[in-house]
């Protein structure tokens, strides 16, 4: 599951390439959009909403996409070879005189009226990187289920939008709580919510995600991805396990010494 900062970067990359320019070629390679032609229309803006991408056009329509695990939007200069994968993985092409935005392996691609964007993103909680970020509302939503595991609750985009597997594990480490701790037993939940915002803001323009303050390879994250490694703080072997409802499990990393169960 991509993190909110990754999607934010994709939105800004697309916005720089497309906004204010008319399209000269479009190709939406999903059955429901096969006959759609957006040539001649101008992209007004591209915005991230949590982990969703909204590309808005001048005629009141929005192209909604979601990367999930494998998707990617790449931008290529005019005449440059496209190197995002084999051609059969391309799901969308938006091309202007200067460049082409190519969407690979997009599991969600739909066209909707801009006025109806709430159908795609209206269920989301406050966006950690959005101008409308509201920590009080995020707290209210998290607190609705005090018995829910904090690791699972952080991943629920209806609570707060933008946390993925990496930040879930790192936030629990920084708070010193076991990811299976009930929300209601987290000692300082407002601090954790604030930390989530600060981490995504800190990393949104970085190529390498950092939560430790150390940018060296293998030292940038406290516990995430350290399957055969040790905690960077205390040296205890890092543990990992799937967490979440059946069929929706996501891997979680934690240090059994630094993080205590609530």
PyMOL commands that set and color helices and strands:
alter all, ss='L'
color gray80, all
select helices_A, chain A and resi 4-18+31-33+87-89+114-116+118-121+135-145+150-155+165-175+183-185+189-203
alter helices_A, ss='H'
color red, helices_A
select strands_A, chain A and resi 25-28+43-49+52-57+61-66+72-77+90-95+99-104+108-113+126-127+160-161+239-243+250-254
alter strands_A, ss='S'
color yellow, strands_A
deselect
rebuild
show_as cartoon
